[in-house]
Amino acid sequence: MGLLKYPKFVREKRKFARKKVPLPAKTLLREGAEVIALASVILDISTGGVLVTHPKGAQIRFVSIGELPQFEISFEPPRAGRELCLKCDGRHMHDTGNEIQIGAAFTDPSKDDLSTLKTYLLQ
């Protein structure tokens, strides 16, 4: 009996290829009229979404019960020369023990932001 080769039989389910990077960012959460900025780190990113992490002790609170959060992620891609701020819909959350990871899809990014992000992803 032989073993199956993993890559041959597994198909990538994501629509967009991800770039693994440790990139400093800010997660912006809205609570009514108040905007709360939390330090975060992007673990991977694509033109379709992002995986972001927060330390376990972060002041992260979600006002929607039973739903994943909507938030904005703000970061400056290396050599981009400007900050991007993209709206996100949370898709999944994972508590790793030391941190909270949130996978999110970008919602309605501007053509300019998308162009800057694509240029960064090709570097």
FIKOLZA-1660 file (N, C-alpha, C; in steps of 0.1 Angstrom, whole numbers, plus 5000, padded with zeros to 4 digits):
% residues 123
   i   px   py   pz ch aa at
   1 5008 4988 5000  A  M  N
   1 5000 5000 5000  A  M CA
   1 5009 5012 5000  A  M  C
   2 5007 5021 4991  A  G  N
   2 5015 5033 4990  A  G CA
   2 5008 5045 4996  A  G  C
   3 5015 5056 4998  A  L  N
   3 5010 5069 5003  A  L CA
   3 5007 5078 4991  A  L  C
   4 4996 5086 4993  A  L  N
   4 4992 5096 4983  A  L CA
   4 5001 5108 4985  A  L  C
   5 5005 5114 4974  A  K  N
   5 5013 5126 4974  A  K CA
   5 5003 5138 4977  A  K  C
   6 5005 5145 4987  A  Y  N
   6 4996 5156 4991  A  Y CA
   6 4993 5166 4981  A  Y  C
   7 5003 5173 4975  A  P  N
   7 5000 5184 4966  A  P CA
   7 4992 5179 4953  A  P  C
   8 4994 5167 4949  A  K  N
   8 4987 5163 4937  A  K CA
   8 4972 5162 4938  A  K  C
   9 4967 5159 4950  A  F  N
   9 4953 5157 4951  A  F CA
   9 4946 5169 4959  A  F  C
  10 4953 5179 4963  A  V  N
  10 4947 5190 4970  A  V CA
  10 4946 5202 4961  A  V  C
  11 4934 5208 4960  A  R  N
  11 4932 5219 4952  A  R CA
  11 4931 5232 4960  A  R  C
  12 4937 5243 4956  A  E  N
  12 4936 5255 4964  A  E CA
  12 4921 5260 4963  A  E  C
  13 4915 5263 4974  A  K  N
  13 4901 5267 4975  A  K CA
  13 4900 5282 4974  A  K  C
  14 4910 5289 4977  A  R  N
  14 4909 5304 4977  A  R CA
  14 4909 5309 4963  A  R  C
  15 4902 5320 4961  A  K  N
  15 4900 5326 4948  A  K CA
  15 4913 5334 4945  A  K  C
  16 4920 5339 4955  A  F  N
  16 4932 5348 4953  A  F CA
  16 4944 5342 4960  A  F  C
  17 4955 5342 4954  A  A  N
  17 4968 5337 4960  A  A CA
  17 4972 5346 4972  A  A  C
  18 4976 5340 4983  A  R  N
  18 4980 5348 4995  A  R CA
  18 4995 5350 4995  A  R  C
  19 4999 5361 5001  A  K  N
  19 5013 5364 5003  A  K CA
  19 5015 5364 5018  A  K  C
  20 5024 5355 5023  A  K  N
  20 5026 5354 5038  A  K CA
  20 5036 5365 5041  A  K  C
  21 5032 5374 5050  A  V  N
  21 5041 5385 5055  A  V CA
  21 5038 5389 5069  A  V  C
  22 5048 5393 5077  A  P  N
  22 5045 5399 5090  A  P CA
  22 5045 5414 5087  A  P  C
  23 5033 5420 5086  A  L  N
  23 5031 5434 5083  A  L CA
  23 5024 5442 5094  A  L  C
  24 5030 5452 5100  A  P  N
  24 5023 5459 5111  A  P CA
  24 5010 5466 5105  A  P  C
  25 5000 5466 5113  A  A  N
  25 4987 5472 5109  A  A CA
  25 4979 5477 5121  A  A  C
  26 4969 5484 5117  A  K  N
  26 4959 5489 5128  A  K CA
  26 4945 5483 5124  A  K  C
  27 4939 5477 5133  A  T  N
  27 4925 5473 5131  A  T CA
  27 4916 5484 5137  A  T  C
  28 4907 5488 5128  A  L  N
  28 4898 5499 5133  A  L CA
  28 4884 5494 5134  A  L  C
  29 4879 5494 5147  A  L  N
  29 4866 5489 5150  A  L CA
  29 4857 5501 5153  A  L  C
  30 4844 5501 5148  A  R  N
  30 4835 5512 5151  A  R CA
  30 4825 5507 5162  A  R  C
  31 4823 5515 5172  A  E  N
  31 4813 5513 5182  A  E CA
  31 4805 5526 5183  A  E  C
  32 4794 5526 5175  A  G  N
  32 4786 5538 5174  A  G CA
  32 4794 5549 5166  A  G  C
  33 4796 5561 5172  A  A  N
  33 4804 5571 5166  A  A CA
  33 4819 5570 5169  A  A  C
  34 4822 5561 5179  A  E  N
  34 4836 5560 5183  A  E CA
  34 4843 5550 5174  A  E  C
  35 4856 5553 5171  A  V  N
  35 4865 5544 5163  A  V CA
  35 4876 5540 5173  A  V  C
  36 4878 5527 5174  A  I  N
  36 4888 5521 5183  A  I CA
  36 4899 5515 5174  A  I  C
  37 4911 5520 5176  A  A  N
  37 4923 5515 5168  A  A CA
  37 4931 5505 5176  A  A  C
  38 4933 5493 5171  A  L  N
  38 4941 5483 5178  A  L CA
  38 4953 5479 5170  A  L  C
  39 4964 5478 5177  A  A  N
  39 4976 5473 5170  A  A CA
  39 4974 5459 5166  A  A  C
  40 4978 5456 5154  A  S  N
  40 4977 5442 5149  A  S CA
  40 4988 5439 5139  A  S  C
  41 4989 5427 5135  A  V  N
  41 4999 5422 5125  A  V CA
  41 4992 5414 5114  A  V  C
  42 4994 5418 5102  A  I  N
  42 4989 5410 5090  A  I CA
  42 4998 5398 5089  A  I  C
  43 4992 5386 5089  A  L  N
  43 5000 5374 5087  A  L CA
  43 5001 5370 5072  A  L  C
  44 4990 5372 5065  A  D  N
  44 4990 5370 5051  A  D CA
  44 4979 5378 5044  A  D  C
  45 4981 5381 5031  A  I  N
  45 4972 5391 5025  A  I CA
  45 4971 5387 5010  A  I  C
  46 4960 5390 5004  A  S  N
  46 4957 5388 4990  A  S CA
  46 4949 5400 4985  A  S  C
  47 4945 5400 4972  A  T  N
  47 4937 5411 4967  A  T CA
  47 4922 5408 4972  A  T  C
  48 4920 5397 4978  A  G  N
  48 4906 5394 4982  A  G CA
  48 4904 5395 4997  A  G  C
  49 4915 5394 5005  A  G  N
  49 4913 5394 5019  A  G CA
  49 4926 5394 5027  A  G  C
  50 4925 5392 5040  A  V  N
  50 4936 5393 5049  A  V CA
  50 4934 5383 5061  A  V  C
  51 4945 5379 5067  A  L  N
  51 4946 5372 5079  A  L CA
  51 4953 5381 5089  A  L  C
  52 4947 5385 5099  A  V  N
  52 4953 5395 5109  A  V CA
  52 4952 5389 5123  A  V  C
  53 4963 5392 5131  A  T  N
  53 4963 5386 5144  A  T CA
  53 4964 5398 5154  A  T  C
  54 4959 5395 5166  A  H  N
  54 4959 5404 5178  A  H CA
  54 4964 5396 5189  A  H  C
  55 4972 5402 5198  A  P  N
  55 4977 5395 5210  A  P CA
  55 4965 5392 5219  A  P  C
  56 4966 5381 5226  A  K  N
  56 4955 5376 5234  A  K CA
  56 4950 5387 5244  A  K  C
  57 4958 5395 5249  A  G  N
  57 4954 5405 5259  A  G CA
  57 4948 5418 5253  A  G  C
  58 4947 5418 5239  A  A  N
  58 4942 5430 5233  A  A CA
  58 4928 5434 5237  A  A  C
  59 4925 5446 5236  A  Q  N
  59 4912 5452 5240  A  Q CA
  59 4902 5449 5229  A  Q  C
  60 4902 5438 5223  A  I  N
  60 4893 5436 5212  A  I CA
  60 4879 5432 5217  A  I  C
  61 4869 5439 5213  A  R  N
  61 4855 5436 5216  A  R CA
  61 4847 5437 5204  A  R  C
  62 4838 5428 5202  A  F  N
  62 4829 5428 5191  A  F CA
  62 4815 5430 5196  A  F  C
  63 4808 5440 5189  A  V  N
  63 4795 5443 5194  A  V CA
  63 4784 5434 5188  A  V  C
  64 4787 5428 5177  A  S  N
  64 4777 5419 5171  A  S CA
  64 4778 5405 5177  A  S  C
  65 4767 5400 5183  A  I  N
  65 4767 5387 5189  A  I CA
  65 4763 5377 5178  A  I  C
  66 4771 5366 5177  A  G  N
  66 4767 5356 5167  A  G CA
  66 4772 5359 5153  A  G  C
  67 4777 5370 5151  A  E  N
  67 4782 5374 5138  A  E CA
  67 4797 5378 5139  A  E  C
  68 4804 5376 5128  A  L  N
  68 4818 5380 5128  A  L CA
  68 4819 5395 5125  A  L  C
  69 4829 5401 5130  A  P  N
  69 4830 5416 5129  A  P CA
  69 4832 5422 5115  A  P  C
  70 4827 5434 5114  A  Q  N
  70 4831 5442 5102  A  Q CA
  70 4841 5452 5108  A  Q  C
  71 4852 5455 5101  A  F  N
  71 4862 5464 5106  A  F CA
  71 4870 5469 5094  A  F  C
  72 4879 5478 5097  A  E  N
  72 4888 5483 5086  A  E CA
  72 4902 5479 5091  A  E  C
  73 4911 5476 5081  A  I  N
  73 4925 5474 5083  A  I CA
  73 4933 5484 5077  A  I  C
  74 4942 5490 5084  A  S  N
  74 4950 5501 5079  A  S CA
  74 4965 5497 5080  A  S  C
  75 4972 5499 5069  A  F  N
  75 4986 5495 5068  A  F CA
  75 4993 5502 5057  A  F  C
  76 5006 5502 5057  A  E  N
  76 5014 5508 5046  A  E CA
  76 5023 5497 5040  A  E  C
  77 5019 5492 5028  A  P  N
  77 5028 5482 5022  A  P CA
  77 5042 5488 5020  A  P  C
  78 5052 5479 5022  A  P  N
  78 5066 5484 5019  A  P CA
  78 5067 5490 5005  A  P  C
  79 5074 5501 5004  A  R  N
  79 5077 5508 4991  A  R CA
  79 5064 5513 4984  A  R  C
  80 5053 5513 4991  A  A  N
  80 5040 5518 4985  A  A CA
  80 5040 5533 4986  A  A  C
  81 5046 5539 4997  A  G  N
  81 5046 5553 4999  A  G CA
  81 5033 5559 5004  A  G  C
  82 5023 5550 5007  A  R  N
  82 5011 5556 5012  A  R CA
  82 5004 5545 5020  A  R  C
  83 4995 5549 5029  A  E  N
  83 4988 5540 5038  A  E CA
  83 4975 5535 5030  A  E  C
  84 4971 5523 5032  A  L  N
  84 4959 5518 5027  A  L CA
  84 4949 5515 5038  A  L  C
  85 4937 5518 5036  A  C  N
  85 4927 5515 5047  A  C CA
  85 4915 5508 5039  A  C  C
  86 4914 5495 5042  A  L  N
  86 4904 5487 5035  A  L CA
  86 4893 5481 5045  A  L  C
  87 4881 5482 5040  A  K  N
  87 4869 5476 5048  A  K CA
  87 4870 5461 5047  A  K  C
  88 4866 5455 5058  A  C  N
  88 4867 5440 5058  A  C CA
  88 4854 5434 5065  A  C  C
  89 4851 5423 5060  A  D  N
  89 4840 5414 5066  A  D CA
  89 4847 5402 5072  A  D  C
  90 4846 5400 5085  A  G  N
  90 4852 5389 5092  A  G CA
  90 4846 5376 5086  A  G  C
  91 4854 5366 5084  A  R  N
  91 4849 5353 5078  A  R CA
  91 4851 5342 5088  A  R  C
  92 4863 5343 5096  A  H  N
  92 4865 5333 5106  A  H CA
  92 4874 5338 5117  A  H  C
  93 4873 5333 5129  A  M  N
  93 4881 5337 5140  A  M CA
  93 4887 5324 5147  A  M  C
  94 4900 5326 5151  A  H  N
  94 4906 5314 5157  A  H CA
  94 4915 5319 5169  A  H  C
  95 4912 5313 5181  A  D  N
  95 4920 5316 5193  A  D CA
  95 4931 5305 5193  A  D  C
  96 4944 5310 5191  A  T  N
  96 4955 5300 5191  A  T CA
  96 4961 5298 5205  A  T  C
  97 4956 5305 5215  A  G  N
  97 4961 5304 5229  A  G CA
  97 4968 5317 5233  A  G  C
  98 4977 5322 5224  A  N  N
  98 4985 5334 5226  A  N CA
  98 4979 5346 5218  A  N  C
  99 4971 5343 5208  A  E  N
  99 4966 5354 5200  A  E CA
  99 4953 5350 5194  A  E  C
 100 4946 5360 5189  A  I  N
 100 4933 5359 5182  A  I CA
 100 4935 5362 5167  A  I  C
 101 4933 5352 5158  A  Q  N
 101 4935 5355 5144  A  Q CA
 101 4921 5356 5138  A  Q  C
 102 4920 5366 5129  A  I  N
 102 4907 5369 5122  A  I CA
 102 4910 5369 5107  A  I  C
 103 4903 5360 5100  A  G  N
 103 4904 5360 5085  A  G CA
 103 4892 5368 5080  A  G  C
 104 4895 5377 5070  A  A  N
 104 4885 5386 5065  A  A CA
 104 4886 5388 5050  A  A  C
 105 4874 5391 5044  A  A  N
 105 4874 5394 5030  A  A CA
 105 4873 5409 5029  A  A  C
 106 4880 5415 5019  A  F  N
 106 4878 5429 5016  A  F CA
 106 4865 5432 5010  A  F  C
 107 4859 5443 5014  A  T  N
 107 4846 5447 5008  A  T CA
 107 4847 5460 5000  A  T  C
 108 4845 5459 4988  A  D  N
 108 4844 5471 4979  A  D CA
 108 4857 5480 4980  A  D  C
 109 4869 5474 4978  A  P  N
 109 4881 5483 4978  A  P CA
 109 4881 5492 4966  A  P  C
 110 4887 5504 4968  A  S  N
 110 4888 5514 4956  A  S CA
 110 4898 5508 4946  A  S  C
 111 4896 5513 4934  A  K  N
 111 4905 5509 4923  A  K CA
 111 4920 5512 4926  A  K  C
 112 4921 5524 4932  A  D  N
 112 4935 5529 4936  A  D CA
 112 4941 5520 4946  A  D  C
 113 4933 5517 4957  A  D  N
 113 4939 5508 4968  A  D CA
 113 4942 5494 4962  A  D  C
 114 4933 5489 4954  A  L  N
 114 4935 5476 4948  A  L CA
 114 4947 5476 4939  A  L  C
 115 4950 5486 4931  A  S  N
 115 4961 5487 4923  A  S CA
 115 4974 5487 4931  A  S  C
 116 4974 5495 4942  A  T  N
 116 4986 5496 4951  A  T CA
 116 4988 5482 4957  A  T  C
 117 4978 5476 4962  A  L  N
 117 4979 5463 4968  A  L CA
 117 4984 5452 4958  A  L  C
 118 4979 5452 4946  A  K  N
 118 4984 5443 4935  A  K CA
 118 4999 5445 4933  A  K  C
 119 5003 5458 4932  A  T  N
 119 5017 5461 4930  A  T CA
 119 5026 5455 4941  A  T  C
 120 5021 5457 4953  A  Y  N
 120 5029 5452 4965  A  Y CA
 120 5029 5436 4964  A  Y  C
 121 5018 5430 4961  A  L  N
 121 5018 5415 4961  A  L CA
 121 5027 5409 4950  A  L  C
 122 5030 5417 4940  A  L  N
 122 5039 5412 4929  A  L CA
 122 5054 5413 4933  A  L  C
 123 5057 5420 4943  A  Q  N
 123 5071 5423 4947  A  Q CA
 123 5077 5411 4953  A  Q  C
% end
